Amino acid sequence: MPTWLQLMADSLPTLLWAGLIFTIPLTLLSFILGLLLGLVTAIARLFAPAPLLAVARFYVWVIRGTPLLVQLFVIFYGLPSMGILLDAFPAALIGFTLNIGAYSSEIIRAVISSVPRGQWEAAYSIGMSWSQAMRRTILPQAGRVAVPPLSNTFISLVKDTSLAAAITVPELFQTAQRIVATTYEPLILYIEAALIYLAMSSVLSALQVKLEQRFARYGGFLEARA
């Protein structure tokens, strides 16, 4: 077996373990919490009074206008100067959650706004309250439209977790860097890490297609193509 292939085979279990223990949990937790934060932010931007609306707009403006890596550095390296000490994983989780929350809020806000006003009126006409109309009528319809952009956000998050290596989270890419430091084979190890990310993204892309087909509207493009 060639030396480079042997190196990849030897390092593969370590890289996969780092992905299983850190990359996947960080991705899932960040996306779930970010989605909840995005939903609250979107509702605030659509229905909240002026003070809360201003806070929501400011939050989205700051997060979307600054690089994710800088946000992680501020949380992990900057907050200790204010006496707030965070371990690497919680700091990364907070950073990714805030980032996903801002971007997903724009997606959710757009899809909620896309639901025809007549759906609100129909819900009110049968005696639903605002919260009931939102839960039972508006969000189910908006959710179907939100599947493709939110799926893309999730896939991007899988790759963005590699930025957590910059704040010492021992996820997949950080682990690859540590192996490189001992083997002095950066090209082989970084290509291997890239292939693992590619494999994960490919699986998620295939699942995204299935979800889009499952939630496609009647008569929509996907069904027409099928």
Secondary structure, DSSP 8 states (H G I E B T S, - for coil): --HHHHHHHHHHHHHHHHIIIIIHHHHHHHHHHHHHHHHHHHHHHHHS-HHHHHHHHHHHHHHHHS-HHHHHHIIIIIGGGGT----HHHHHHHHHHHHHHHHHHHHHHHHHHHS-HHHHHHHHHTT--HHHHIIIIIHHHHHHHHHHHHHHHHHHHHHHGGGGGGGT--SHHHHHHHHHHHH--HHHHHHHHHHHHHHHHHHHHHHHHHHHHHH--TTSHHHHH-
